[in-house]
Amino acid sequence: MPTSTSPLKLAYLTGHYPKASHTFIEREIRALRRHRAEVFTASIRKPDAAEIIGAEEEEALAETFYVLAEARNPLRLAGAHLGHLARRPGRWVSTLVLALRTGRPGFKGLLWQMFYFAEAGVLADHLRRREVTHLHNHFADASANVAMLTAELADIPFSFTLHGPAELFEPESWQLGTKIARSAFTACISHFARSQAMLFSDPADWPKLRIVHCGVIPERYGTATHQNQSGLNLLFVGRLTGIKGLRVLFAALESLRADGRTDITLTLIGDGDDRAWAEAEAARLGGITLLGFRSQTDVAAALEDADALVLPSFAEGVPVVLMEAMATGLPVIATQVGGVSELVEEGVSGRIVAPGNVAALTGAITDLADDPASRAGMGRAGRAKVAAEFNVENEALWLLDLFEGRAGDRLRPEAPQA
């Protein structure tokens, strides 16, 4: 990689940072820093205390600039905007016009856009003081509105990472096409995400849509022991909420219990709105343990103790927890949604079933429970896939090429040869 006399000065923004379910952002930032980029972190809101699950999150919390906390100070807010008006009044007006033009329909949409404009003034002032040269945002929803306005006000390029599924539920309301058009590039986490972005953007902007995988550090994960020769220790890691398909998973376990399969157990790591319901069902069905949020280190240890990871979601991008499980050498059971099949190959590194299909999920669990040799083979294949295509160090190098304009017309780099 070419060397530079001064490091790239990036700012990373998202709605909540750090967050238990967004550890991939923290990993990406650390990887960029290892490859000589200077990265400042910013977040619209401070996370709840429950989201600070380990040393990595504590460190990220301490170094992050929180936009709303600053913007709620009237003197800070007024000072930032008056400063922009004094230095570059035309730029301040053009940003206001952009805010008015890109809001959601109706009075409420306009009101929210004015909040985003106010926040952009504070963030742009913060970035100016730190001489930031590029702003990158994760997700394409509200924080990307702030990022787009901040970039206009600060007169710096911006980019964003499109994940899905949430941003793709209302792409027109979130002005996805406008954000793509104004971005230096848009990082899509999968071919699926890129195809959805193509639906809502001008074909002239399609070359900006680059595939950048979320990644893991494969070396951080040990090797699953696969100690069970009969039965199965299943692990679920994620938010305890409807979109993750937990009711389908519990229905499958109930079916297995009815068939006498008490040798199949389930551990859940995570928290959310369905926690109370899940606890009641766990008490009724038996063999189910809820651990709540756990640190990255604890999740890695839990993966080593499991026989398979299950994620029966109704909608996903490309789940990082599947990468973590596969890096550990675990077979995975997932659903045919979003970009999952770009990571998991049916019958090779795991099982992919139709979302919402209790019978198919029950069958996949039973098949893995009764075939430890197949589990081990899938685990080896999954580990190789993650090492080749979802290593955060390689993705950080690719991101640097994009940030520094060296990517040419490549959609993404070729995967390293094993």
Rosetta blueprint (number, residue, H / E / L):
1 M L
2 P L
3 T L
4 S L
5 T L
6 S L
7 P L
8 L L
9 K E
10 L E
11 A E
12 Y E
13 L E
14 T E
15 G E
16 H E
17 Y L
18 P L
19 K L
20 A H
21 S H
22 H H
23 T H
24 F H
25 I H
26 E H
27 R H
28 E H
29 I H
30 R H
31 A H
32 L H
33 R H
34 R H
35 H L
36 R L
37 A L
38 E E
39 V E
40 F E
41 T E
42 A E
43 S E
44 I E
45 R E
46 K L
47 P L
48 D L
49 A H
50 A H
51 E H
52 I L
53 I L
54 G L
55 A H
56 E H
57 E H
58 E H
59 E H
60 A H
61 L H
62 A H
63 E H
64 T L
65 F E
66 Y E
67 V H
68 L H
69 A H
70 E H
71 A H
72 R L
73 N L
74 P H
75 L H
76 R H
77 L H
78 A H
79 G H
80 A H
81 H H
82 L H
83 G H
84 H H
85 L H
86 A H
87 R H
88 R L
89 P H
90 G H
91 R H
92 W H
93 V H
94 S H
95 T H
96 L H
97 V H
98 L H
99 A H
100 L H
101 R H
102 T L
103 G L
104 R L
105 P L
106 G H
107 F H
108 K H
109 G H
110 L H
111 L H
112 W H
113 Q H
114 M H
115 F H
116 Y H
117 F H
118 A H
119 E H
120 A H
121 G H
122 V H
123 L H
124 A H
125 D H
126 H H
127 L H
128 R H
129 R H
130 R L
131 E L
132 V L
133 T L
134 H E
135 L E
136 H E
137 N E
138 H E
139 F L
140 A L
141 D L
142 A H
143 S H
144 A H
145 N H
146 V H
147 A H
148 M H
149 L H
150 T H
151 A H
152 E H
153 L H
154 A H
155 D L
156 I L
157 P L
158 F E
159 S E
160 F E
161 T E
162 L E
163 H L
164 G L
165 P L
166 A H
167 E H
168 L H
169 F H
170 E L
171 P L
172 E L
173 S L
174 W L
175 Q L
176 L H
177 G H
178 T H
179 K H
180 I H
181 A H
182 R H
183 S L
184 A L
185 F L
186 T E
187 A E
188 C E
189 I L
190 S L
191 H H
192 F H
193 A H
194 R H
195 S H
196 Q H
197 A H
198 M H
199 L H
200 F L
201 S L
202 D L
203 P H
204 A H
205 D H
206 W H
207 P H
208 K H
209 L E
210 R E
211 I E
212 V L
213 H L
214 C L
215 G L
216 V E
217 I L
218 P H
219 E H
220 R H
221 Y L
222 G L
223 T L
224 A L
225 T L
226 H L
227 Q L
228 N L
229 Q L
230 S L
231 G L
232 L E
233 N E
234 L E
235 L E
236 F E
237 V E
238 G L
239 R L
240 L L
241 T L
242 G H
243 I H
244 K H
245 G L
246 L H
247 R H
248 V H
249 L H
250 F H
251 A H
252 A H
253 L H
254 E H
255 S H
256 L H
257 R H
258 A H
259 D L
260 G L
261 R L
262 T L
263 D L
264 I E
265 T E
266 L E
267 T E
268 L E
269 I E
270 G L
271 D L
272 G L
273 D L
274 D L
275 R H
276 A H
277 W H
278 A H
279 E H
280 A H
281 E H
282 A H
283 A H
284 R H
285 L H
286 G L
287 G L
288 I E
289 T E
290 L E
291 L E
292 G E
293 F L
294 R L
295 S L
296 Q H
297 T H
298 D H
299 V H
300 A H
301 A H
302 A H
303 L H
304 E H
305 D H
306 A L
307 D L
308 A E
309 L E
310 V E
311 L E
312 P L
313 S L
314 F L
315 A L
316 E L
317 G L
318 V L
319 P L
320 V H
321 V H
322 L H
323 M H
324 E H
325 A H
326 M H
327 A H
328 T L
329 G L
330 L L
331 P L
332 V E
333 I E
334 A E
335 T E
336 Q L
337 V L
338 G L
339 G L
340 V H
341 S H
342 E H
343 L L
344 V L
345 E L
346 E E
347 G L
348 V L
349 S L
350 G E
351 R E
352 I E
353 V E
354 A L
355 P L
356 G L
357 N L
358 V H
359 A H
360 A H
361 L H
362 T H
363 G H
364 A H
365 I H
366 T H
367 D H
368 L H
369 A H
370 D L
371 D L
372 P H
373 A H
374 S H
375 R H
376 A H
377 G H
378 M H
379 G H
380 R H
381 A H
382 G H
383 R H
384 A H
385 K H
386 V H
387 A H
388 A H
389 E H
390 F L
391 N E
392 V H
393 E H
394 N H
395 E H
396 A H
397 L H
398 W H
399 L H
400 L H
401 D H
402 L H
403 F H
404 E L
405 G L
406 R L
407 A L
408 G L
409 D L
410 R L
411 L L
412 R L
413 P L
414 E L
415 A L
416 P L
417 Q L
418 A L
